[in-house]
Amino acid sequence: MSQTKTLAADIIRHVGGKDNVKSVFHCATRLRFKLKDEQKANPEALKNHDVVITVVQSGGRIPDVIERRYGKNGRL
């Protein structure tokens, strides 16, 4: 599995699985998820990923995953 696919699978797993995602939007640096059940998400696991700067939870949306363009090792 490529690094990009592995990253995508990790993010989906840590937001509670694909069945927990109502919608997802993106811009250059963020993924914004609306989830069916916010309790299923694991923001701490997302924050520990090497390409994630932080996870912001607010206004019924969890998480805003703010990613580095490149991971800590210099590559995505």
N, CA, C and O of each residue as an XYZ file, in Angstrom:
304
protein
N       0.857     -1.173      0.000
C       0.000      0.000      0.000
C       0.906      1.241      0.000
O       1.897      1.290      0.729
N       0.563      2.234     -0.817
C       1.376      3.446     -0.889
C       1.243      4.257      0.397
O       0.312      4.047      1.174
N       2.175      5.185      0.620
C       2.130      6.026      1.812
C       0.851      6.851      1.845
O       0.265      7.044      2.911
N       0.413      7.336      0.691
C      -0.807      8.147      0.633
C      -2.023      7.318      1.016
O      -2.872      7.784      1.776
N      -2.120      6.104      0.504
C      -3.242      5.232      0.848
C      -3.197      4.824      2.313
O      -4.237      4.723      2.964
N      -2.007      4.590      2.829
C      -1.863      4.251      4.243
C      -2.303      5.419      5.114
O      -3.003      5.221      6.107
N      -1.898      6.638      4.752
C      -2.303      7.829      5.480
C      -3.820      7.986      5.453
O      -4.435      8.246      6.487
N      -4.418      7.832      4.289
C      -5.874      7.945      4.169
C      -6.580      6.907      5.032
O      -7.552      7.228      5.716
N      -6.103      5.670      5.005
C      -6.712      4.606      5.808
C      -6.586      4.903      7.301
O      -7.523      4.661      8.063
N      -5.427      5.429      7.725
C      -5.231      5.785      9.138
C      -6.195      6.885      9.560
O      -6.812      6.796     10.621
N      -6.329      7.919      8.739
C      -7.224      9.022      9.075
C      -8.661      8.530      9.175
O      -9.364      8.856     10.132
N      -9.100      7.752      8.197
C     -10.475      7.231      8.225
C     -10.696      6.368      9.469
O     -11.737      6.472     10.118
N      -9.737      5.532      9.795
C      -9.864      4.679     10.986
C     -10.002      5.528     12.248
O     -10.806      5.209     13.125
N      -9.226      6.601     12.345
C      -9.214      7.419     13.561
C     -10.360      8.440     13.643
O     -10.519      9.107     14.665
N     -11.145      8.563     12.589
C     -12.368      9.374     12.696
C     -13.581      8.476     12.917
O     -14.722      8.935     12.870
N     -13.324      7.204     13.154
C     -14.406      6.282     13.486
C     -14.854      5.396     12.342
O     -15.890      4.738     12.439
N     -14.093      5.367     11.261
C     -14.426      4.517     10.119
C     -15.257      5.250      9.080
O     -15.881      6.270      9.371
N     -15.257      4.719      7.866
C     -15.948      5.400      6.766
C     -17.449      5.512      7.002
O     -18.074      6.458      6.521
N     -18.034      4.581      7.723
C     -19.469      4.649      7.996
C     -19.818      5.749      8.992
O     -20.989      6.094      9.146
N     -18.818      6.299      9.667
C     -19.043      7.380     10.623
C     -18.919      8.768      9.973
O     -19.208      9.774     10.621
N     -18.502      8.832      8.728
C     -18.279     10.108      8.052
C     -19.540     10.540      7.311
O     -19.993      9.868      6.384
N     -20.106     11.688      7.738
C     -21.236     12.282      7.008
C     -20.728     12.962      5.749
O     -21.272     12.772      4.661
N     -19.671     13.765      5.912
C     -19.064     14.464      4.782
C     -17.642     14.839      5.140
O     -17.266     14.870      6.312
N     -16.857     15.124      4.111
C     -15.487     15.592      4.296
C     -15.197     16.619      3.212
O     -15.537     16.432      2.044
N     -14.564     17.700      3.628
C     -14.164     18.765      2.714
C     -12.673     18.983      2.898
O     -12.111     18.643      3.939
N     -12.047     19.541      1.904
C     -10.614     19.802      2.024
C     -10.263     21.150      1.422
O     -10.981     21.675      0.572
N      -9.158     21.695      1.871
C      -8.512     22.830      1.233
C      -7.033     22.457      1.147
O      -6.691     21.280      1.265
N      -6.181     23.403      0.950
C      -4.758     23.086      0.761
C      -4.118     22.425      1.972
O      -3.206     21.612      1.824
N      -4.587     22.767      3.173
C      -3.917     22.267      4.377
C      -4.824     21.539      5.349
O      -4.346     21.061      6.377
N      -6.116     21.436      5.064
C      -7.037     20.863      6.049
C      -7.975     19.840      5.433
O      -8.333     19.899      4.257
N      -8.349     18.910      6.279
C      -9.451     18.004      5.994
C     -10.500     18.308      7.043
O     -10.201     18.306      8.237
N     -11.720     18.568      6.616
C     -12.791     18.893      7.570
C     -13.866     17.827      7.493
O     -14.527     17.649      6.470
N     -14.022     17.129      8.592
C     -14.975     16.036      8.671
C     -16.208     16.442      9.455
O     -16.107     17.105     10.487
N     -17.374     16.042      8.963
C     -18.600     16.043      9.760
C     -18.891     14.581     10.021
O     -19.025     13.779      9.096
N     -18.988     14.248     11.303
C     -19.144     12.851     11.685
C     -20.528     12.582     12.247
O     -21.173     13.470     12.804
N     -20.973     11.346     12.093
C     -22.254     10.923     12.661
C     -22.161     10.835     14.181
O     -23.078     11.260     14.885
N     -21.066     10.290     14.688
C     -20.865     10.116     16.123
C     -19.459     10.567     16.483
O     -18.490      9.847     16.238
N     -19.344     11.755     17.062
C     -18.043     12.315     17.408
C     -17.295     11.473     18.433
O     -16.066     11.519     18.490
N     -18.012     10.711     19.236
C     -17.378      9.880     20.270
C     -16.543      8.748     19.674
O     -15.669      8.205     20.349
N     -16.802      8.391     18.428
C     -16.043      7.314     17.781
C     -14.678      7.779     17.283
O     -13.815      6.955     16.978
N     -14.479      9.087     17.201
C     -13.207      9.623     16.708
C     -12.131      9.533     17.777
O     -12.420      9.549     18.974
N     -10.903      9.440     17.333
C      -9.760      9.380     18.232
C      -8.785     10.498     17.847
O      -7.786     10.242     17.174
N      -9.072     11.744     18.275
C      -8.217     12.868     17.883
C      -6.778     12.742     18.368
O      -5.867     13.238     17.705
N      -6.551     12.096     19.499
C      -5.180     11.939     20.001
C      -4.350     11.071     19.058
O      -3.173     11.352     18.828
N      -4.955     10.022     18.515
C      -4.234      9.172     17.563
C      -3.919      9.955     16.292
O      -2.847      9.787     15.710
N      -4.851     10.812     15.858
C      -4.598     11.645     14.685
C      -3.446     12.610     14.947
O      -2.579     12.792     14.093
N      -3.438     13.222     16.118
C      -2.382     14.188     16.453
C      -1.008     13.533     16.475
O      -0.003     14.200     16.225
N      -0.949     12.251     16.769
C       0.321     11.541     16.840
C       0.869     11.133     15.480
O       1.996     10.647     15.389
N       0.090     11.325     14.427
C       0.550     10.985     13.085
C       1.586     12.008     12.634
O       1.435     13.197     12.919
N       2.624     11.577     11.943
C       3.730     12.484     11.622
C       3.386     13.603     10.648
O       4.138     14.574     10.573
N       2.296     13.518      9.902
C       1.939     14.605      8.983
C       0.844     15.506      9.527
O       0.450     16.467      8.865
N       0.353     15.217     10.708
C      -0.723     16.021     11.295
C      -0.127     17.018     12.286
O       0.583     16.640     13.218
N      -0.427     18.292     12.067
C       0.034     19.321     12.989
C      -0.852     19.349     14.219
O      -0.364     19.325     15.349
N      -2.173     19.399     13.993
C      -3.110     19.425     15.114
C      -4.481     18.961     14.645
O      -4.725     18.787     13.451
N      -5.359     18.768     15.603
C      -6.753     18.416     15.335
C      -7.607     19.407     16.110
O      -7.444     19.568     17.320
N      -8.515     20.069     15.409
C      -9.368     21.073     16.030
C     -10.795     20.562     16.049
O     -11.334     20.173     15.013
N     -11.405     20.562     17.216
C     -12.792     20.135     17.363
C     -13.634     21.349     17.728
O     -13.356     22.027     18.718
N     -14.669     21.626     16.925
C     -15.543     22.752     17.266
C     -16.824     22.701     16.459
O     -16.865     22.157     15.355
N     -17.858     23.274     17.026
C     -19.116     23.472     16.325
C     -19.714     22.233     15.694
O     -20.279     22.306     14.603
N     -19.598     21.097     16.360
C     -20.177     19.876     15.820
C     -19.346     19.227     14.731
O     -19.717     18.181     14.199
N     -18.214     19.850     14.397
C     -17.330     19.237     13.411
C     -16.100     18.716     14.123
O     -15.478     19.407     14.930
N     -15.778     17.511     13.810
C     -14.587     16.892     14.384
C     -13.995     15.964     13.350
O     -14.763     15.274     12.681
N     -12.780     15.898     13.178
C     -11.856     16.953     13.523
C     -11.549     17.786     12.293
O     -11.829     17.357     11.174
N     -10.993     18.941     12.472
C     -10.290     19.603     11.385
C      -8.879     19.063     11.491
O      -8.159     19.377     12.438
N      -8.492     18.273     10.550
C      -7.159     17.695     10.554
C      -6.277     18.633      9.743
O      -6.464     18.785      8.536
N      -5.326     19.252     10.403
C      -4.449     20.196      9.733
C      -3.131     19.492      9.488
O      -2.426     19.107     10.421
N      -2.814     19.333      8.218
C      -1.671     18.516      7.850
C      -0.471     19.344      7.424
O      -0.603     20.457      6.917
N       0.683     18.778      7.640
C       1.909     19.339      7.081
C       1.932     18.958      5.606
O       1.419     17.909      5.216
N       2.520     19.803      4.810
C       2.683     19.452      3.395
C       3.562     18.209      3.279
O       3.342     17.353      2.423
N       4.547     18.129      4.144
C       5.433     16.972      4.184
C       5.533     16.501      5.613
O       5.404     17.295      6.545
N       5.758     15.233      5.791
C       5.875     14.682      7.141
C       7.170     15.093      7.802
O       7.994     15.781      7.200
N       7.348     14.676      9.027
C       8.532     15.022      9.793
C       9.816     14.509      9.135
O      10.898     15.047      9.373
N       9.694     13.474      8.313
C      10.855     12.937      7.629
C      11.129     13.635      6.301
O      12.027     13.230      5.562
N      10.352     14.698      5.988
C      10.579     15.466      4.774
C       9.796     14.985      3.565
O       9.864     15.594      2.497
N       9.061     13.908      3.724
C       8.288     13.345      2.614
C       6.906     12.980      3.071
O       6.695     12.685      4.248
N       5.957     12.995      2.157
C       4.625     12.518      2.455
C       4.498     11.131      1.908
O       3.444     10.510      2.039
